[in-house]
């Protein structure tokens, strides 16, 4: 819905304005600089424009509601017992596609028709999945910054991105997704805990506000390429759209999982958790590990976060399958499992999330790994909630080091573009244990 996107844009602009004021407030409530004031005024003007557009959309919705006509009766259908034949027929509920399936349908329609004729794409979609999907495809906007690409409606893009949560450990652990429809946002960042205390009469009150600064996020572009055989497109049957969706989800999830954990920040890529953890929260495994040192190291890892007065709202551990297997199977002197709860997916009271995106081949010996712990509600993912799709049957792609031609292989290459960025709202909310050589 256009009104939903407009309200999301307005929320992002207001958050940016709040961030500018927070920066000044954090610096002894100083006045805004000339540059900050100009940016604030520009945001204020943009907010006024968005408010006007929202009002226009609301008026249009009201007019459409007032102009709605009753459904005409079908021949022979009577009303509610009057016998006059003037009753109405309730509309049949539309079949709701599986979450994210609309992205698969759009991708398949683009691939099947070459993506150059939107009317042909809409006709294909209507025949394959019905009038509603055909209308959605017909109303899609073409991406201004992506040649031949089409923007998937925000609601369906959000549906698709929600499928990444169980496949990307940072998202699964509870990272907070922040709407970023305009591609950038500025907001408050916590840099220290609160200070409070009891005082006597006429004594100055202690500072009770959080120590804050600002953080900014700017959308970085993730591209995922998925080849589909043209035979599958030509002989498409029920369920092919969900197959395409699943391939796109898997491709995007693998890269997100790797980048959000250990990726290096740049102008083109978001920062990974490892690069944002403060140096003081990067611990090293005790040499020559025993059960006692394993217990001690895990306790130090947790306490480094707990002692920072973190809310502990959505705490979790992230580790490799090898380290998880070690913790599950290590025994005490009596042969009993030292950490029986690991078999249930937790260490102590907090859940364990396992991913191969945490390597086991780090360090000089090529046998080291890492364990992360923190309150993942403090990890922010700025999502634009806008998926862009394009297709080509003549492009080439890299298949594990081998360059392949879609044309030669009778394939169509689908390209998905998703935009996001990452930040920590409170750096001290995370710690990592490095140099871990634990293995079964």
C-alpha positions as CSV (number, residue, x, y, z in Angstrom):
1,X,0.0,0.0,0.0
2,X,1.3,3.5,-0.9
3,X,0.1,4.9,2.4
4,X,2.0,2.4,4.4
5,X,5.2,3.2,2.5
6,X,4.6,6.9,3.0
7,X,4.1,6.5,6.8
8,X,7.3,4.4,7.0
9,X,9.2,7.2,5.2
10,X,7.8,9.8,7.6
11,X,8.9,7.7,10.6
12,X,12.4,7.5,9.2
13,X,12.6,11.2,8.6
14,X,11.4,12.0,12.1
15,X,13.9,9.5,13.6
16,X,16.7,11.3,11.7
17,X,15.5,14.7,13.1
18,X,15.5,13.2,16.6
19,X,19.0,11.9,16.0
20,X,20.3,15.4,15.1
21,X,18.8,16.9,18.3
22,X,20.2,13.9,20.3
23,X,23.8,14.7,19.1
24,X,23.5,18.3,20.3
25,X,21.9,17.2,23.6
26,X,24.8,14.7,24.2
27,X,27.3,17.6,23.8
28,X,26.1,19.6,26.8
29,X,22.9,20.7,25.1
30,X,24.8,22.9,22.6
31,X,23.1,24.7,19.8
32,X,22.9,23.0,16.4
33,X,25.7,23.8,14.0
34,X,24.8,25.5,10.7
35,X,25.2,22.3,8.9
36,X,23.0,20.4,11.4
37,X,20.4,23.2,11.3
38,X,20.3,23.0,7.5
39,X,19.9,19.3,7.6
40,X,17.2,19.5,10.3
41,X,15.2,22.1,8.3
42,X,15.5,20.0,5.1
43,X,14.1,17.0,7.0
44,X,11.3,19.2,8.5
45,X,10.3,20.3,5.0
46,X,10.4,16.7,3.7
47,X,8.2,15.6,6.7
48,X,5.6,18.3,5.7
49,X,5.6,17.0,2.2
50,X,5.1,13.4,3.4
51,X,2.3,14.5,5.7
52,X,0.5,16.2,2.8
53,X,0.9,13.0,0.6
54,X,-0.5,10.9,3.5
55,X,-3.5,13.2,3.8
56,X,-4.1,12.9,0.1
57,X,-4.0,9.1,0.2
58,X,-6.3,9.1,3.3
59,X,-8.8,11.3,1.4
60,X,-8.7,9.0,-1.6
61,X,-9.3,6.0,0.5
62,X,-12.3,7.7,2.1
63,X,-13.7,8.6,-1.4
64,X,-13.2,5.0,-2.6
65,X,-15.1,3.7,0.4
66,X,-18.0,6.1,-0.1
67,X,-18.2,5.3,-3.8
68,X,-18.2,1.5,-3.3
69,X,-21.1,-0.2,-5.0
70,X,-23.0,-3.3,-3.6
71,X,-22.3,-6.6,-5.3
72,X,-25.2,-7.3,-7.8
73,X,-27.2,-10.4,-7.1
74,X,-26.6,-13.5,-9.1
75,X,-29.6,-14.7,-11.1
76,X,-31.9,-16.8,-8.9
77,X,-30.2,-15.8,-5.6
78,X,-32.5,-14.2,-3.1
79,X,-31.9,-12.0,-0.2
80,X,-32.3,-12.7,3.5
81,X,-35.7,-14.4,3.3
82,X,-37.6,-11.6,1.6
83,X,-38.0,-13.4,-1.7
84,X,-37.4,-10.3,-3.6
85,X,-34.2,-11.4,-5.3
86,X,-32.3,-8.3,-4.1
87,X,-29.8,-9.9,-1.8
88,X,-26.1,-9.6,-2.2
89,X,-23.5,-12.3,-2.6
90,X,-20.6,-12.4,-0.2
91,X,-17.2,-12.2,-2.0
92,X,-15.1,-15.3,-1.9
93,X,-12.0,-14.9,0.2
94,X,-8.9,-14.5,-1.9
95,X,-6.4,-17.3,-1.6
96,X,-3.4,-16.0,0.5
97,X,-0.1,-17.1,-1.0
98,X,2.6,-18.6,1.2
99,X,4.9,-16.0,2.8
100,X,7.4,-14.7,0.3
101,X,5.7,-16.6,-2.6
102,X,4.8,-13.3,-4.3
103,X,8.5,-12.6,-4.8
104,X,8.9,-16.0,-6.4
105,X,5.9,-15.3,-8.7
106,X,7.3,-12.0,-9.8
107,X,10.7,-13.5,-10.4
108,X,9.2,-16.3,-12.4
109,X,7.0,-13.9,-14.5
110,X,10.0,-11.7,-15.3
111,X,12.1,-14.8,-16.3
112,X,9.3,-16.3,-18.4
113,X,8.6,-13.1,-20.4
114,X,12.1,-11.6,-20.6
115,X,11.2,-8.8,-18.2
116,X,10.9,-6.2,-21.0
117,X,7.1,-6.0,-21.4
118,X,5.2,-5.5,-18.1
119,X,1.9,-6.2,-19.8
120,X,3.2,-9.6,-20.9
121,X,4.4,-10.2,-17.3
122,X,1.0,-9.3,-15.9
123,X,-0.8,-11.6,-18.4
124,X,1.5,-14.5,-17.6
125,X,0.9,-13.9,-13.8
126,X,-2.9,-13.7,-14.3
127,X,-3.0,-17.0,-16.2
128,X,-0.7,-18.7,-13.7
129,X,-2.0,-17.4,-10.4
130,X,-5.2,-15.4,-11.0
131,X,-6.4,-11.9,-11.3
132,X,-4.9,-10.5,-8.0
133,X,-1.4,-11.5,-8.8
134,X,-1.8,-10.2,-12.4
135,X,-2.9,-6.9,-11.1
136,X,0.0,-6.7,-8.6
137,X,2.5,-7.3,-11.4
138,X,0.8,-4.8,-13.7
139,X,1.1,-2.1,-11.0
140,X,4.8,-2.7,-10.2
141,X,7.2,0.2,-10.5
142,X,10.4,-0.1,-12.5
143,X,13.5,0.5,-10.4
144,X,15.1,3.8,-11.4
145,X,18.6,2.7,-10.3
146,X,18.5,-0.9,-11.7
147,X,18.2,-1.3,-15.5
148,X,15.4,-3.8,-16.3
149,X,14.6,-4.3,-12.6
150,X,11.2,-4.1,-10.9
151,X,10.4,-3.1,-7.4
152,X,8.3,-5.7,-5.5
153,X,5.5,-4.1,-3.3
154,X,6.7,-3.2,0.2
155,X,4.3,-5.6,1.9
156,X,5.5,-8.6,-0.2
157,X,9.2,-7.5,0.2
158,X,8.7,-7.5,4.0
159,X,7.2,-10.9,3.7
160,X,10.2,-12.2,1.8
161,X,12.7,-10.6,4.3
162,X,10.9,-12.2,7.2
163,X,11.8,-15.6,5.8
164,X,15.4,-14.7,6.3
165,X,15.0,-14.7,10.1
166,X,15.2,-18.4,10.8
167,X,18.1,-18.8,8.3
168,X,20.3,-15.9,9.5
169,X,21.5,-16.4,13.1
170,X,21.8,-12.7,13.9
171,X,18.2,-12.2,12.8
172,X,17.1,-15.4,14.5
173,X,18.8,-14.4,17.8
174,X,16.5,-11.3,18.1
175,X,18.2,-8.5,16.1
176,X,15.9,-5.5,15.8
177,X,14.8,-4.7,12.3
178,X,14.5,-0.9,11.8
179,X,12.5,0.4,8.8
180,X,14.8,2.5,6.5
181,X,12.5,3.2,3.5
182,X,14.6,6.2,2.4
183,X,17.8,4.2,2.5
184,X,19.3,6.0,5.6
185,X,18.5,6.8,9.2
186,X,20.1,8.5,12.2
187,X,19.1,7.7,15.7
188,X,20.4,7.6,19.3
189,X,23.2,5.2,20.4
190,X,23.9,4.2,24.0
191,X,27.5,4.6,25.0
192,X,27.2,4.1,28.8
193,X,24.8,3.1,31.5
194,X,22.7,5.4,33.7
195,X,23.9,7.1,36.9
196,X,21.5,7.5,39.8
197,X,21.7,8.0,43.6
198,X,20.1,9.2,46.7
199,X,20.8,12.8,47.8
200,X,20.0,15.1,50.7
201,X,18.1,18.3,50.8
202,X,19.6,21.0,48.5
203,X,22.2,18.6,47.2
204,X,22.6,18.4,43.4
205,X,20.9,15.5,41.8
206,X,23.2,13.0,39.9
207,X,22.9,12.7,36.2
208,X,20.2,10.1,35.4
209,X,20.1,10.2,31.6
210,X,21.7,7.5,29.5
211,X,25.1,8.5,28.0
212,X,24.3,8.7,24.3
213,X,25.7,9.6,21.0
214,X,24.3,9.0,17.5
215,X,24.5,6.2,15.0
216,X,23.8,6.4,11.3
217,X,22.8,3.6,8.9
218,X,23.0,3.9,5.1
219,X,21.6,1.2,2.9
220,X,24.2,-1.2,1.4
221,X,23.3,-3.4,-1.6
222,X,23.2,-7.2,-1.5
223,X,22.9,-8.9,-4.8
224,X,21.9,-12.6,-5.1
225,X,22.0,-14.5,-8.4
226,X,19.9,-17.6,-8.9
227,X,20.0,-19.6,-12.2
228,X,16.8,-21.4,-13.3
229,X,16.6,-23.8,-16.2
230,X,14.3,-22.6,-19.0
231,X,12.8,-26.1,-19.1
232,X,11.5,-25.5,-15.6
233,X,10.0,-22.2,-16.7
234,X,8.5,-23.6,-19.8
235,X,6.9,-26.5,-18.0
236,X,6.2,-24.7,-14.8
237,X,3.6,-26.4,-12.6
238,X,2.1,-25.6,-9.2
239,X,4.7,-24.9,-6.6
240,X,7.5,-23.6,-8.9
241,X,7.0,-20.1,-7.6
242,X,7.8,-21.3,-4.0
243,X,10.9,-23.2,-5.4
244,X,12.2,-20.0,-6.9
245,X,11.4,-18.1,-3.7
246,X,13.3,-20.7,-1.6
247,X,16.3,-20.5,-3.9
248,X,16.3,-16.7,-3.6
249,X,15.9,-16.8,0.2
250,X,18.8,-19.3,0.5
251,X,21.1,-17.3,-1.7
252,X,20.5,-14.1,0.3
253,X,20.5,-15.8,3.7
254,X,24.0,-17.4,3.2
255,X,25.6,-14.0,2.4
256,X,23.7,-12.2,5.2
257,X,24.7,-14.8,7.7
258,X,28.4,-14.5,6.9
259,X,28.4,-10.6,6.6
260,X,26.4,-9.9,9.8
261,X,28.7,-12.0,11.9
262,X,32.3,-11.4,10.6
263,X,32.0,-9.0,7.6
264,X,34.3,-6.0,7.3
265,X,32.5,-2.7,7.0
266,X,33.0,-0.6,3.9
267,X,31.2,1.9,1.7
268,X,29.6,-1.2,0.0
269,X,29.1,-3.6,2.8
270,X,27.6,-3.5,6.3
271,X,29.7,-4.1,9.4
272,X,29.7,-7.6,11.0
273,X,29.3,-8.1,14.7
274,X,32.9,-9.1,15.3
275,X,34.2,-5.7,13.9
276,X,31.8,-3.8,16.2
277,X,32.6,-5.5,19.5
278,X,34.9,-3.3,21.6
279,X,38.4,-4.5,22.1
280,X,37.9,-4.9,25.8
281,X,35.1,-7.4,25.1
282,X,37.3,-9.7,22.9
283,X,38.5,-12.4,25.2
284,X,40.9,-15.3,24.5
285,X,40.5,-18.9,25.4
286,X,42.6,-20.2,28.3
287,X,45.5,-22.3,26.9
288,X,45.5,-26.1,27.4
289,X,41.8,-26.3,28.1
290,X,40.2,-28.5,30.7
291,X,36.7,-28.7,32.0
292,X,37.5,-26.2,34.7
293,X,38.9,-23.7,32.2
294,X,36.0,-24.2,29.8
295,X,33.6,-23.4,32.6
296,X,35.7,-20.3,33.5
297,X,35.9,-19.0,30.0
298,X,32.2,-19.3,29.4
299,X,31.5,-17.6,32.6
300,X,33.9,-14.7,31.8
301,X,32.2,-14.4,28.4
302,X,28.8,-14.0,29.9
303,X,29.9,-11.7,32.7
304,X,31.6,-9.3,30.4
305,X,28.1,-8.5,29.0
306,X,26.1,-8.8,32.3
307,X,28.5,-6.5,34.1
308,X,27.9,-3.8,31.5
309,X,24.3,-3.4,32.8
310,X,22.8,-4.6,29.6
311,X,19.1,-5.2,29.6
312,X,19.6,-8.9,28.7
313,X,16.3,-8.9,26.8
314,X,17.3,-11.4,24.0
315,X,20.6,-12.9,25.0
316,X,22.0,-15.9,23.1
317,X,25.2,-17.7,22.2
318,X,26.4,-18.1,18.6
319,X,29.0,-20.8,17.8
320,X,30.1,-23.3,15.2
321,X,28.7,-26.8,15.0
322,X,32.1,-28.2,16.1
323,X,32.2,-26.1,19.3
324,X,28.5,-26.9,20.1
325,X,29.2,-30.6,19.7
326,X,32.2,-30.3,22.1
327,X,30.1,-28.6,24.8
328,X,27.3,-31.2,24.3
329,X,29.7,-34.2,24.7
330,X,32.3,-33.1,27.3
331,X,32.0,-35.1,30.5
332,X,33.1,-34.7,34.1
333,X,35.3,-37.1,36.1
334,X,32.3,-39.5,36.6
335,X,31.4,-39.7,32.9
336,X,28.4,-37.5,33.2
337,X,27.6,-34.8,30.7
338,X,29.1,-31.6,32.0
339,X,26.5,-29.4,30.2
340,X,23.4,-31.6,29.5
341,X,21.3,-28.6,28.6
342,X,23.4,-28.1,25.4
343,X,21.5,-31.1,23.9
344,X,18.3,-29.0,24.3
345,X,19.8,-26.0,22.5
346,X,21.0,-23.8,25.4
347,X,24.0,-23.1,27.6
348,X,22.8,-22.3,31.1
349,X,19.5,-20.4,30.6
350,X,20.4,-18.8,27.2
351,X,19.8,-20.4,23.8
352,X,22.6,-21.5,21.5
353,X,22.4,-20.7,17.8
354,X,24.7,-22.7,15.5
355,X,26.0,-21.7,12.1
356,X,28.9,-22.7,9.8
357,X,29.4,-19.0,9.3
358,X,31.5,-19.1,12.4
359,X,34.8,-20.7,11.1
360,X,36.8,-23.5,12.7
361,X,40.0,-22.8,10.7
362,X,41.1,-19.5,12.3
363,X,44.5,-18.8,13.9
364,X,48.0,-19.8,13.0
365,X,47.2,-23.5,13.4
366,X,44.1,-23.3,11.4
367,X,42.1,-24.9,14.2
368,X,40.6,-22.0,16.1
369,X,37.0,-20.8,16.4
370,X,34.9,-18.1,18.2
371,X,31.9,-18.0,20.5
372,X,29.7,-14.9,20.6
373,X,27.4,-13.8,23.5
374,X,25.2,-10.8,23.8
375,X,21.8,-9.1,23.9
376,X,20.9,-9.3,20.3
377,X,18.1,-6.8,20.7
378,X,20.9,-4.2,20.7
379,X,21.9,-5.3,17.2
380,X,20.1,-3.1,14.6
381,X,19.4,-4.1,11.0
382,X,18.2,-1.2,8.9
383,X,16.0,-2.7,6.3
384,X,14.6,-0.8,3.3
385,X,12.0,-3.6,2.9
386,X,12.3,-3.1,-0.9
387,X,13.3,-6.1,-3.0
388,X,14.2,-5.5,-6.7
389,X,14.1,-8.3,-9.2
390,X,15.5,-8.6,-12.7
391,X,16.2,-11.5,-15.1
392,X,18.5,-12.3,-18.1
393,X,18.9,-15.3,-20.3
394,X,22.2,-14.1,-21.8
395,X,24.2,-13.0,-18.7
396,X,27.1,-15.0,-17.3
397,X,27.7,-15.9,-13.6
398,X,30.4,-17.3,-11.4
399,X,29.8,-20.9,-10.3
400,X,32.4,-21.7,-7.6
401,X,35.2,-20.2,-9.8
402,X,33.8,-21.4,-13.1
403,X,32.3,-18.8,-15.4
404,X,29.0,-20.1,-16.9
405,X,26.8,-18.6,-19.6
406,X,23.1,-18.7,-19.0
407,X,22.5,-18.7,-22.7
408,X,24.7,-21.7,-23.4
409,X,23.1,-23.6,-20.5
410,X,19.5,-22.8,-21.5
411,X,19.0,-20.9,-18.2
412,X,17.6,-17.7,-17.0
413,X,19.5,-15.8,-14.4
414,X,17.4,-14.1,-11.7
415,X,19.0,-11.2,-9.8
416,X,17.6,-10.1,-6.5
417,X,18.7,-6.9,-4.8
418,X,18.1,-6.2,-1.2
419,X,19.3,-3.2,0.8
420,X,20.2,-3.0,4.5
421,X,22.8,-1.8,7.0
422,X,23.9,-2.8,10.5
423,X,24.8,-1.0,13.8
424,X,25.0,-1.7,17.5
425,X,22.8,0.4,19.7
426,X,25.0,-0.4,22.7
427,X,28.5,-1.7,21.9
428,X,29.1,-3.3,25.4
429,X,26.1,-5.6,24.8
430,X,28.3,-8.1,23.1
431,X,31.4,-10.1,23.8
432,X,33.4,-12.8,21.9
433,X,35.7,-15.6,23.0
434,X,38.4,-16.1,20.5
435,X,41.1,-18.7,19.9
436,X,38.7,-21.5,20.8
437,X,40.2,-24.9,20.0
438,X,37.5,-27.0,21.6
439,X,36.6,-30.0,19.4
440,X,35.0,-33.4,20.1
